[in-house]
Amino acid sequence: MNTGKLSHIGPDGRARMVDVSDKAATKRRAVASGQITMNADAFAAARDASGPKGEVIAVAEIAGTMAAKRTADLIPLCHPLPLSKVEVRIAPLADESGYGIEAEVVTTGPTGVEMEALTAVSVAALTLHDMLKAVDKAMEIGAIRLEEKTGGKSGDFTRKGR
């Protein structure tokens, strides 16, 4: 684990955007995941597209894709990046208590796409919550985390157990 100084803090202690102008553009990839749990009625409404708002899974996958493309507008010190791939997949959890969400983001650039993948998962989960809240107000969003990343100076990362 890198225990060095934080790259977004300048020598004067102020927050700053990292200068990546001297870094080579290389292929970068990140995968993030998360989940949303819900009651059986909300699960069925999402699965069967029978809820008050229809095809919630497809809409949430698109919302996640759109969010990844807008990450620099949401996270103050993120660089705007040209994304070459964003794929958001939502699938039922094995016990049918909710849905797992996974986002894969790829670019060729001077900095990584971890924040874009995490943003995609977060917004997909929020979209599911918004579209199913009429059926279950007690849904829970959680376990949002980076699973893998490749490329860049810090090297590759794969979460243990993945």
Secondary structure, 3 states (H helix, E strand, C coil): CCCCCCCCECCCCCECCCCCCCCCCEEEEEEEEEEEECCHHHHHHHHHCCCCCCCHHHHHHHHHHHHHHCHHHHCCCCCCCCEEEEEEEEEECCCCCEEEEEEEEEEEECCCCHHHHHHHHHHHHHHHHHHHCCCCCCCEEEEEEEEEEECCCCCCEECCCC
